[in-house]
Amino acid sequence: MPALNRLKSSIPQNRRRCKCIRRGSSDEDCVACQRSGIPCVSSYQRKTRLYGSVETIRDRIHCLEALVKGAFPGEPINSIPALLELGRKAGYEMPKLDLPQLTGDEQRVELPRPENANHTLAYDGNGSDQRGCIGTSQRPPQLVKDSRGQSHYIGPSASLAFFADLRSLVSEQQPSSCFAADTLTESLEARQSSSTMSTSTVNTNLAPITRDQESSLVKEQLQKMPRDRLLAIINAFFCTVNADFPLLDRGCFSNKLESYIYPIGYIEGLDDGWVACIHAALAFGCWILEDDATFEADEPAMLRFRCWNLTRGALASLLTTCTVSNVQALLLMALFLHNNNDRNAAWTLTGSAARIAIALGLHRSDIDESLRLTEQDSRRRVWSTLFTFEQFLCLCLGRPSVIDGREVTLGPSPEESATALPSHPSHHQVATDLQRQVNRLRDAIAFLHRPTSPVSSIDTPVTDPISLLTRLKTWETELPTYLIIPSAILDACTIPRVAVLEAFNAGYPPAQLRPTVLLHLTYNNLVIQLTRPYLLTVISMSRRHNPKQQYPWATPDNTSKNVQKGAEYLASSCVTAAMRSFNLLILLDHANRVNGKTSLDLFYGYSAGMVLLLRQLWVMPPDLPKSMWQLEDAAQRDVQCQVARLQSLLQENARCPTMQRFKSVLQKFDEAVLANGQLRRRGENDKVASLNLAQEGIEPLEISQLHNPNSSDQYGTMLGSPSLWQDSLQTITQYSLDWSNFEQFLGSMNVA
């Protein structure tokens, strides 16, 4: 071959083999590639090379797969997205991979990883669906600071978790805003300056006195107090506190109080537990009657202050001695602290009481047959109240329970066993069955959010949200007839009619009305806690363009297993439970039986109100028929009417710091929803709408600060106007979809 031809034939190959060199950090093609007119390979991502034989590489992959399965038992690892998600949940830094987009036949829809359940379903483009496995939600533990800067653990089902996330999100853009500065964590540990038991509430100016001197002053004050006033204090405690949380027998308490005030001779004195119970009951009674005009000025406040000091001073003895009276005293203290924005202390004392009760065998009603009937009745009553309150705190704060439900036997008290009809379960038995549902729900949440390290578990709880909801509804359908509340009250669209309420109250025993209503309130609140994550999902997805979106509120009984229908069914059940809770509170209010100081009535109302307000944020798909728009307009008016009535009820009855905190948070959320509705009706842009809100006296700060200015609003509202609140909701759902947190925003101090 001629040399010239040989040179020409080798030039392209030589040029292609040249190393691509770029100038500095420029993104332009290198000079050699530009001259050759070929793509610059230096812009391509460097391929990962595997060294070794095919057999060696295969063995390494098998070993790595075995390690992953051992470290994360039961986790899905069948696809690259599943592995990436698993690594992120475990807190590992995962590589950024350019994964191809899924086709219509491979689409996956994942419901949020909520506080109560995590459910992932897959469906193909043809509409067929299949039940997917329920994955575990491995979100890192969350620490929330209280008003003093102390960090506290808030679990997956807690109400403060989401509030902390939301406040952090707002603080990034408007750190000086009122909403960002709002510390709902005051409900964990109250500030000393605002404590109900603060010395500033009592004008004493007395020098410090010893415990014995203070006890003598209390006895002297009780001896000088007119008998009718003392009876009023005792009645206030038993009719308000002990009626909802039965701990003390009134006859036994009266005998102990008589011995405490008027000791006779050298009879052995009362044990520390009973003395603490007396002081706690008197403190409760004085607190309830603090505004009663029959008492002299500062008389209830002085007695309450001294009794509470004596009760707190007995803690060392109560925590180191195992007696039933100590359990009763600790629970009374926990209830008092819980209603005064000190829920951490309530949690601690309730846990201590539970351990003492277990040490005494109160959790096993099948082993106390050798005891006297009165003692059996006292033990079972105390354990039932303890178990109910402890499970409530666990579910609300998202913390593990001291009690292993598998070792608990909850039998009826001897009195109820003798009076119950053979064909009808007693009220105690029905309430016990409901508490077992609470325990199962809490176990399911704990299992879904278990640590990454392997945890041996023989009994895997049911974690499918629809199955859990079905179990709850089965409990409701099996209620005896005397505990059923008419559908005309429960399912009233707006507010139950006065004639229906009066007819029911007239025919129902007054002593049983409030316990029955509280039973239904507890049930509906459980439904809310289970389903509200999916309500949040449906609301946030409503602003995205989805041609297949339907109207989810018209078919609340749809139990389709399709992923979209499943989420809508759970969301609709959540709204229905909230409406029922509202109607139940109206029933209590009509009977003048709402307790906004020492019970959980307003907490249930607060939880329901947050759900109803969230329901108002749902955006109608523009392609639905006119009949659906009319139906939605009527539903929005009904919900707005219910929220307004609920706000009024909370305003009238919130008489303790905890319930006042609930009322405040609900009011702030209501203002945000109201501002969102005004923006949608006016159809103005964000800037003009914000100015108009300020002119009308509506604080736009809390809403506009939630808006993410960096995110383009490609999903406008149905009227073509961007919604600040919807934008914030979209940002929130991207930041955290764990509603256990949203409940905190709900004000749950969770309390619940």
C-alpha positions in Angstrom: 0.0 0.0 0.0 1.4 3.4 -0.8 2.6 5.4 2.1 0.1 8.3 1.4 -2.8 6.0 1.5 -1.5 4.3 4.6 -1.2 7.7 6.3 -4.8 8.7 5.4 -6.3 5.4 6.6 -4.6 5.7 10.0 -5.4 9.3 10.7 -9.1 8.9 11.8 -8.2 6.0 14.0 -5.4 7.8 15.6 -7.6 10.8 16.2 -10.3 8.8 17.8 -7.7 7.2 20.1 -6.5 10.6 21.3 -7.2 11.4 24.9 -9.9 14.0 25.4 -8.5 17.0 27.3 -10.6 19.9 28.4 -9.5 23.4 29.3 -10.1 24.0 33.0 -13.6 23.3 34.1 -15.2 24.2 30.8 -18.1 22.1 29.7 -17.2 22.5 26.0 -16.0 19.6 23.9 -12.2 19.1 23.8 -10.2 20.5 20.8 -9.5 17.1 19.3 -13.2 16.1 19.3 -14.2 19.4 17.8 -11.8 19.0 15.0 -12.8 15.4 14.4 -16.5 16.3 14.5 -17.3 13.4 16.9 -19.0 13.4 20.4 -16.6 14.2 23.2 -16.5 11.1 25.3 -15.2 13.0 28.3 -18.7 14.3 28.9 -20.0 10.7 29.5 -20.3 9.3 33.0 -17.4 7.0 33.7 -18.6 3.4 33.8 -18.1 1.4 36.9 -15.7 -1.5 36.3 -15.9 -4.8 38.1 -12.6 -6.7 38.4 -12.4 -10.4 38.6 -14.0 -13.4 37.0 -17.7 -13.8 36.4 -17.9 -16.5 39.1 -16.2 -14.2 41.6 -18.5 -11.3 40.9 -21.6 -13.6 41.2 -20.4 -14.9 44.5 -19.8 -11.4 45.8 -23.3 -10.3 44.8 -24.8 -13.4 46.6 -22.8 -12.5 49.8 -23.9 -8.9 49.7 -27.5 -9.9 49.2 -27.3 -12.2 52.2 -25.9 -9.4 54.3 -28.7 -7.0 53.3 -31.4 -9.5 54.0 -29.9 -10.3 57.4 -29.6 -6.6 58.4 -33.0 -5.7 57.0 -35.3 -8.7 57.4 -38.5 -8.5 55.4 -37.5 -5.4 53.5 -38.1 -5.4 49.7 -34.8 -5.5 47.8 -36.0 -6.8 44.4 -35.4 -3.6 42.5 -33.0 -0.7 42.4 -35.6 1.9 43.6 -36.3 -0.4 46.6 -32.6 -0.6 47.5 -32.2 3.1 47.2 -35.2 3.7 49.4 -34.0 1.2 51.9 -30.6 2.9 52.1 -32.1 6.3 52.5 -34.5 5.1 55.3 -31.5 3.6 57.1 -29.6 6.9 56.9 -27.0 5.9 54.4 -25.7 8.1 51.6 -26.9 6.5 48.4 -25.5 7.1 44.9 -27.4 9.2 42.5 -28.5 6.9 39.7 -30.1 7.9 36.4 -33.0 5.4 36.5 -35.4 5.2 33.5 -38.9 6.4 34.0 -41.5 3.7 34.7 -44.0 3.0 32.0 -47.7 2.9 32.5 -47.6 -0.8 33.0 -45.1 -0.5 35.8 -46.5 2.5 37.7 -46.3 2.3 41.4 -48.4 4.4 43.8 -47.2 4.6 47.3 -49.4 5.8 50.1 -47.7 8.0 52.7 -45.7 6.4 55.4 -48.1 7.4 58.1 -47.9 7.2 61.9 -50.2 4.3 62.0 -49.7 2.2 58.9 -47.7 2.0 55.7 -49.3 0.5 52.7 -47.8 0.2 49.3 -49.9 -1.0 46.4 -49.0 -1.5 42.7 -51.2 -1.3 39.7 -50.7 -1.5 36.0 -52.1 0.6 33.2 -55.0 -1.8 32.5 -56.5 -1.1 35.8 -55.8 -4.4 37.5 -54.4 -4.1 41.0 -52.7 -6.3 43.5 -52.1 -6.0 47.2 -48.5 -5.2 47.9 -46.5 -5.9 50.9 -46.7 -3.4 53.7 -43.3 -1.9 54.1 -41.8 -0.6 57.3 -41.3 3.1 57.7 -37.8 3.7 59.0 -37.7 7.3 59.8 -35.0 8.5 62.1 -36.0 9.1 65.8 -37.2 12.7 66.3 -36.2 14.9 69.2 -38.3 17.9 70.0 -37.2 20.7 72.3 -39.6 22.0 75.0 -39.9 25.5 76.2 -36.7 25.2 78.2 -34.6 23.7 75.4 -34.7 20.2 76.7 -35.0 17.5 74.0 -37.6 14.8 74.2 -38.4 11.8 72.0 -41.5 12.0 69.9 -42.5 8.7 68.2 -44.2 8.0 64.8 -47.7 8.3 66.1 -47.2 11.4 68.2 -48.9 14.7 67.5 -45.9 16.9 68.1 -43.7 15.3 65.5 -45.4 16.9 62.5 -45.7 20.2 64.3 -42.0 20.3 64.8 -41.4 19.6 61.1 -43.8 22.2 60.0 -42.4 24.8 62.3 -38.9 24.1 61.1 -40.1 24.5 57.5 -41.6 27.9 58.2 -38.6 29.0 60.2 -36.3 28.5 57.2 -38.1 31.3 55.4 -39.6 33.4 58.1 -37.8 32.8 61.4 -39.4 35.7 63.1 -43.0 34.8 62.2 -45.6 34.1 64.9 -46.2 30.6 63.5 -42.5 29.7 63.5 -42.2 31.0 67.1 -45.2 29.0 68.2 -44.0 26.3 70.7 -46.7 23.6 71.0 -44.1 21.7 73.0 -45.3 23.8 76.0 -47.7 20.9 76.4 -44.7 18.6 77.1 -43.4 20.5 80.1 -45.0 23.6 81.4 -43.0 26.7 82.1 -42.7 27.5 85.8 -44.0 31.0 85.3 -47.2 29.7 83.7 -47.8 26.7 85.9 -51.2 26.4 87.4 -49.6 25.5 90.7 -47.3 28.5 90.6 -46.9 30.4 93.9 -47.8 33.6 92.1 -51.4 32.5 92.0 -51.6 32.6 95.8 -50.9 35.8 97.7 -49.1 34.2 100.7 -45.8 36.0 101.4 -45.2 33.4 104.0 -41.8 32.1 105.0 -40.8 28.6 103.9 -42.4 26.0 106.2 -41.8 22.3 106.7 -43.9 19.5 105.3 -45.3 18.7 108.7 -46.3 22.3 109.3 -48.0 22.5 105.9 -49.9 19.3 106.6 -51.0 20.8 109.9 -52.2 24.0 108.2 -54.2 21.9 105.7 -55.9 19.9 108.5 -56.6 23.1 110.4 -58.2 24.7 107.3 -60.3 21.6 106.6 -61.5 21.5 110.2 -62.6 25.2 110.2 -64.2 25.0 106.7 -68.0 24.7 106.8 -69.2 21.2 106.0 -71.1 22.2 102.9 -68.0 23.7 101.3 -66.0 20.6 102.1 -68.7 18.4 100.6 -68.8 20.7 97.5 -65.1 20.1 97.0 -65.5 16.4 97.3 -68.5 16.4 95.0 -66.6 18.4 92.4 -63.9 15.7 92.3 -66.1 12.7 92.2 -68.6 14.1 89.7 -66.0 15.5 87.4 -62.7 13.6 87.7 -63.5 10.3 89.2 -66.6 9.8 87.0 -64.4 9.8 83.8 -61.3 8.1 85.4 -62.7 5.9 88.2 -60.0 5.4 90.7 -61.5 5.9 94.2 -64.5 4.5 95.9 -66.4 7.3 97.5 -67.4 5.5 100.6 -63.9 4.4 101.3 -62.6 7.8 100.5 -65.0 9.5 102.9 -63.8 7.2 105.7 -60.1 7.9 105.0 -60.8 11.7 104.8 -62.6 11.6 108.2 -59.6 9.7 109.7 -57.2 12.3 108.2 -59.1 15.4 109.4 -60.1 14.0 112.8 -57.7 11.4 113.9 -59.0 9.4 116.9 -56.7 8.1 119.7 -53.7 6.0 118.8 -55.2 4.3 115.8 -52.6 3.6 113.1 -52.4 6.5 110.7 -53.1 6.4 107.0 -50.4 5.2 104.6 -48.6 7.7 102.4 -50.6 6.6 99.3 -54.0 7.4 100.8 -52.8 10.7 102.2 -51.5 11.6 98.8 -54.9 10.6 97.3 -56.7 12.8 99.7 -54.4 15.8 98.9 -54.7 15.2 95.1 -58.5 14.9 95.3 -58.8 18.1 97.3 -56.5 19.9 94.9 -58.6 18.8 92.0 -61.8 19.9 93.7 -60.5 23.3 94.6 -59.2 23.8 91.0 -62.7 23.0 89.6 -64.3 25.4 92.1 -61.8 28.2 91.8 -64.4 30.6 90.5 -67.2 29.5 92.8 -68.8 32.5 94.6 -69.7 30.5 97.7 -66.0 30.4 98.8 -64.1 33.2 100.3 -61.5 35.0 98.3 -58.4 32.8 97.7 -59.7 30.1 99.9 -59.8 27.4 97.2 -56.5 28.6 95.7 -54.7 28.5 99.1 -56.0 25.0 99.9 -55.2 23.8 96.4 -51.6 25.2 96.6 -50.9 23.5 99.9 -52.5 20.2 98.9 -50.6 20.0 95.7 -47.3 20.8 97.4 -48.0 18.0 99.9 -48.8 15.6 97.0 -45.6 16.4 95.2 -43.6 16.0 98.4 -44.8 12.5 98.7 -43.4 11.3 95.4 -40.3 9.7 96.9 -42.4 7.5 99.1 -45.0 6.8 96.4 -42.3 5.6 93.9 -40.5 3.3 96.2 -43.4 1.4 97.8 -45.8 -0.9 96.1 -49.4 -0.4 97.2 -52.6 0.1 95.3 -53.1 3.5 97.0 -49.7 4.6 95.6 -50.9 3.6 92.1 -54.1 5.7 92.6 -52.1 8.7 93.9 -49.7 8.6 91.0 -52.5 8.4 88.5 -54.3 11.4 90.0 -51.1 13.4 89.8 -50.6 12.3 86.2 -54.1 13.4 85.3 -53.7 16.8 87.0 -50.4 17.4 85.2 -51.7 16.3 81.8 -54.4 19.0 81.9 -51.8 21.6 82.9 -49.5 21.4 79.9 -47.1 19.0 81.6 -47.5 15.8 79.6 -44.0 14.5 80.1 -44.5 14.4 83.8 -47.9 12.7 83.3 -46.2 10.1 81.0 -43.4 9.5 83.6 -45.8 9.1 86.6 -48.2 6.9 84.6 -45.3 4.6 83.6 -44.2 4.4 87.2 -47.8 3.6 88.3 -48.0 0.8 85.6 -44.8 -0.9 86.9 -46.1 -0.8 90.5 -49.4 -2.1 89.4 -47.7 -5.0 87.5 -45.6 -5.7 90.6 -48.9 -6.0 92.6 -50.5 -8.3 89.9 -53.2 -5.8 89.0 -52.8 -6.8 85.3 -54.0 -10.3 86.0 -57.7 -10.4 87.0 -57.6 -14.2 87.0 -55.4 -14.5 90.0 -57.2 -12.4 92.6 -60.0 -14.8 93.4 -58.7 -15.2 96.9 -59.2 -11.5 97.7 -62.3 -9.9 99.2 -64.9 -8.7 96.6 -64.3 -5.1 97.6 -60.6 -5.5 97.1 -61.1 -7.2 93.7 -63.4 -4.4 92.6 -60.8 -1.8 93.6 -57.9 -3.5 91.9 -59.8 -4.1 88.6 -61.2 -0.5 88.6 -57.7 0.9 89.1 -56.1 -1.3 86.5 -58.7 -0.5 83.9 -58.2 3.3 84.3 -54.5 2.9 84.3 -54.5 0.8 81.2 -56.8 3.1 79.3 -54.8 6.3 80.2 -51.4 4.6 79.6 -52.4 3.4 76.1 -53.8 6.8 75.3 -50.5 8.5 76.2 -48.5 5.9 74.3 -50.5 6.4 71.1 -50.5 10.2 71.4 -46.8 10.6 72.2 -45.6 7.8 70.0 -43.7 6.0 72.8 -43.4 2.4 73.8 -45.8 1.0 76.4 -44.7 -0.4 79.7 -47.5 -3.0 79.5 -47.3 -6.1 77.4 -50.9 -6.6 76.2 -50.3 -10.4 75.8 -49.9 -10.8 79.6 -53.0 -8.8 80.5 -56.3 -10.2 81.5 -59.1 -7.7 82.0 -62.1 -9.2 83.7 -65.2 -7.4 84.8 -65.5 -6.2 88.3 -67.5 -8.4 90.8 -70.2 -5.8 90.9 -70.7 -5.7 87.1 -70.5 -9.5 86.9 -73.5 -9.7 89.3 -75.6 -7.0 87.6 -74.9 -7.6 83.9 -77.5 -9.4 81.8 -76.4 -12.7 80.4 -77.2 -11.8 76.8 -75.7 -8.3 77.0 -72.0 -7.4 77.6 -71.4 -4.8 80.3 -70.2 -1.3 79.6 -66.9 -2.3 81.2 -66.5 -5.3 78.9 -67.3 -3.2 75.8 -64.8 -0.5 76.9 -62.2 -3.2 77.5 -62.6 -4.6 74.0 -62.1 -1.1 72.6 -58.9 -0.8 74.7 -57.6 -4.0 73.1 -58.2 -2.3 69.7 -56.1 0.6 70.9 -53.3 -1.8 72.0 -53.4 -3.5 68.6 -53.2 -0.2 66.7 -50.3 1.0 68.8 -48.5 -2.4 68.3 -49.0 -2.0 64.5 -47.5 1.4 64.5 -44.6 0.4 66.6 -44.0 -2.6 64.3 -44.0 -0.5 61.2 -41.5 2.0 62.7 -39.3 -0.6 64.4 -35.5 0.0 64.5 -33.3 -1.1 61.6 -31.5 -3.6 63.7 -33.1 -7.1 63.6 -35.8 -7.5 66.3 -37.1 -10.9 66.9 -40.9 -11.0 66.9 -43.0 -14.1 67.2 -46.3 -12.3 66.6 -46.3 -10.0 63.6 -49.2 -7.6 64.1 -51.6 -6.8 61.3 -50.4 -3.6 59.6 -52.8 -3.2 56.7 -54.8 0.0 57.4 -58.0 -1.3 55.8 -57.8 -4.5 57.9 -57.3 -2.5 61.1 -60.2 -0.2 60.2 -62.4 -3.3 59.5 -61.6 -4.6 63.0 -62.6 -1.2 64.5 -65.8 -1.2 62.6 -66.6 -4.7 63.7 -66.3 -3.5 67.3 -68.9 -0.8 66.6 -71.3 -3.2 64.8 -71.3 -5.6 67.8 -72.3 -2.9 70.4 -75.2 -3.9 72.6 -78.4 -2.0 71.9 -78.3 0.0 75.1 -75.0 1.5 74.0 -76.0 2.5 70.5 -76.5 6.2 69.6 -79.1 6.8 66.9 -78.0 7.5 63.4 -80.0 10.6 63.3 -77.5 12.1 65.8 -74.3 10.3 64.7 -74.7 10.9 61.0 -76.4 14.3 60.9 -75.1 16.3 58.0 -74.7 19.6 59.7 -75.9 19.8 63.3 -78.3 17.3 64.9 -81.8 18.6 65.3 -82.8 19.8 68.7 -85.9 17.6 68.8 -83.8 14.5 68.2 -81.3 15.5 70.9 -84.1 16.2 73.4 -85.8 12.9 72.7 -82.6 10.9 73.2 -81.6 12.7 76.3 -85.1 12.3 77.8 -85.1 8.5 77.3 -81.5 7.8 78.3 -80.3 7.4 81.9 -78.5 10.6 82.9 -75.8 8.7 84.8 -75.0 6.6 81.6 -75.2 9.3 79.0 -71.7 10.7 79.4 -69.9 7.4 79.7 -71.7 6.1 76.5 -70.8 9.2 74.5 -67.2 9.1 75.7 -67.0 5.5 74.5 -68.1 6.6 71.0 -65.8 9.5 71.1 -62.8 7.3 71.9 -63.8 4.9 69.0 -64.1 7.7 66.5 -60.8 9.3 67.6 -59.1 5.9 67.0 -60.5 5.9 63.5 -59.2 9.4 62.9 -55.7 8.4 64.2 -55.6 5.4 61.9 -56.9 7.1 58.7 -55.8 10.8 58.8 -52.5 10.1 57.0 -54.5 9.0 54.0 -56.7 12.0 54.2 -53.6 14.2 54.1 -52.5 12.2 51.0 -55.9 12.7 49.2 -55.9 16.4 50.0 -52.4 17.0 48.7 -52.9 14.9 45.6 -56.1 16.8 44.7 -54.1 19.8 43.4 -52.2 17.6 40.9 -53.6 17.1 37.4 -55.0 13.6 37.4 -57.6 12.9 34.8 -58.7 9.7 36.6 -59.4 11.5 39.9 -62.9 10.9 41.2 -65.1 12.4 43.9 -64.0 10.5 47.0 -66.6 11.8 49.5 -69.7 10.5 47.9 -68.9 6.8 48.5 -67.6 6.5 52.1 -68.4 2.7 52.2 -66.3 1.8 49.2 -64.0 -0.9 50.3 -62.3 -1.4 46.9 -58.7 -2.7 47.2 -57.6 -0.6 44.3 -54.8 1.7 45.6 -56.6 4.9 44.7 -59.9 3.7 46.0 -58.3 2.3 49.1 -56.8 5.7 50.0 -60.0 7.5 49.2 -62.0 5.0 51.4 -59.6 5.6 54.3 -59.8 9.4 53.8 -63.6 9.4 53.6 -63.7 7.3 56.8 -61.6 9.9 58.5 -63.9 12.7 57.6 -66.9 10.6 58.7 -65.4 9.9 62.0 -64.6 13.6 62.5 -68.2 14.6 61.8 -69.5 11.9 64.2 -67.1 13.3 66.9 -68.6 16.7 66.3 -72.1 15.4 66.6 -71.3 13.6 69.8 -69.9 16.7 71.3 -73.1 18.6 70.3 -75.0 15.8 72.1 -73.0 16.3 75.3 -73.3 20.1 75.0 -77.1 19.9 74.7 -77.1 17.9 77.9 -74.7 20.4 79.5 -72.2 17.6 80.2 -69.1 18.8 78.4 -66.0 18.7 80.6 -63.4 21.1 79.3 -61.2 21.1 82.4 -60.3 17.6 83.6 -61.3 15.3 80.8 -60.5 14.7 77.1 -63.8 16.0 75.6 -62.2 19.0 73.9 -59.2 17.0 72.7 -61.5 14.8 70.7 -63.2 18.0 69.4 -59.8 19.5 68.5 -58.7 16.3 66.7 -62.0 16.3 64.7 -61.8 20.0 64.0 -58.4 19.7 62.4 -59.7 16.9 60.1 -62.7 19.0 59.1 -60.5 22.0 58.3 -58.2 19.8 56.3 -61.2 18.5 54.4 -62.0 22.1 53.3 -58.7 22.3 51.5 -59.7 19.6 49.0 -59.7 20.9 45.4 -62.4 19.7 42.9 -61.2 18.2 39.6 -62.3 20.6 36.9 -63.7 17.9 34.7 -66.3 16.5 37.1 -69.9 17.0 36.2 -72.0 19.9 37.5 -73.9 17.7 39.9 -70.7 16.8 41.7 -69.8 20.5 42.0 -73.2 21.2 43.6 -72.6 18.3 46.0 -69.2 19.6 46.9 -70.5 23.2 47.5 -73.2 21.8 49.9 -70.6 19.7 51.7 -68.2 22.6 52.1 -71.0 24.7 53.6 -71.9 21.9 56.0 -68.2 21.5 57.1 -67.8 25.2 57.5 -70.9 25.3 59.7 -69.6 22.5 61.8 -66.2 24.1 62.3 -67.8 27.4 63.4 -70.0 25.6 65.9 -67.0 23.6 67.2 -65.0 26.7 67.6 -67.8 28.2 69.7 -68.0 25.1 71.8 -64.3 25.1 72.5 -64.3 28.8 73.3 -67.0 28.3 75.9 -65.6 25.2 77.6 -61.8 25.3 77.4 -61.0 25.8 81.0 -57.6 24.3 81.5 -54.2 25.2 79.9 -54.0 22.1 77.8 -57.5 22.5 76.2 -56.9 26.2 75.8 -53.8 25.3 73.8 -55.9 23.0 71.6 -58.3 25.8 71.0 -55.6 28.2 70.0 -54.0 25.9 67.5 -57.4 25.1 65.9 -58.1 28.8 65.6 -54.8 29.4 63.8 -55.4 26.6 61.4 -58.9 27.9 60.8 -57.6 31.3 59.9 -55.2 29.8 57.4 -58.0 27.8 55.7 -60.2 30.9 55.7 -57.5 32.9 53.9 -57.0 30.1 51.4 -60.7 30.1 50.6 -60.7 33.9 50.1 -57.8 33.6 47.6 -59.6 30.9 45.6 -62.8 32.9 45.4 -61.1 36.2 44.4 -58.9 34.6 41.7 -56.2 37.1 42.4 -52.5 36.6 42.2 -50.4 35.8 45.3 -49.1 39.3 45.8 -52.4 41.1 45.5 -54.2 38.5 47.6 -51.6 38.9 50.4 -52.1 42.6 50.4 -55.9 42.3 50.6 -55.6 39.9 53.5 -53.5 42.4 55.4 -56.0 45.1 54.8 -58.9 43.0 56.1 -57.0 42.4 59.3 -56.2 38.8 58.5 -52.6 37.9 59.4 -51.2 36.6 56.1 -47.8 35.9 57.8 -48.6 32.4 58.9 -49.9 31.5 55.4 -47.6 33.3 53.1 -44.6 32.0 55.0 -45.7 28.5 54.3 -45.5 29.2 50.6 -42.4 28.0 48.9 -41.4 30.8 46.5 -38.9 28.6 44.7 -41.4 26.0 43.6 -43.4 26.7 40.5 -47.1 26.2 41.0 -47.8 24.0 38.1 -50.8 22.6 39.9 -53.1 25.6 40.2 -56.4 25.6 42.0 -59.6 24.7 40.3 -60.4 28.4 39.8 -57.0 29.2 38.2 -55.7 31.0 41.2 -52.6 29.7 43.1 -53.4 28.9 46.6 -50.8 29.8 49.2 -52.1 27.2 51.6 -52.2 24.5 48.9 -48.6 25.4 48.0 -47.6 25.1 51.6 -49.4 21.8 51.8 -47.6 20.5 48.7 -44.3 21.6 50.3 -45.2 19.9 53.5 -46.0 16.6 51.8 -42.7 16.7 50.1 -40.9 17.4 53.4 -42.8 14.9 55.5 -45.9 12.9 55.0 -46.0 11.6 58.5 -49.3 12.7 59.9 -48.3 11.6 63.4 -46.7 14.9 63.1 -49.7 16.7 61.6 -51.6 15.9 64.7 -49.1 18.0 66.6 -50.1 20.8 64.3 -53.6 19.7 65.2 -52.6 20.7 68.5 -52.4 17.3 69.9 -50.2 17.6 72.7 -51.0 14.5 72.5 -52.4 14.1 74.3 -53.1 12.6 72.0 
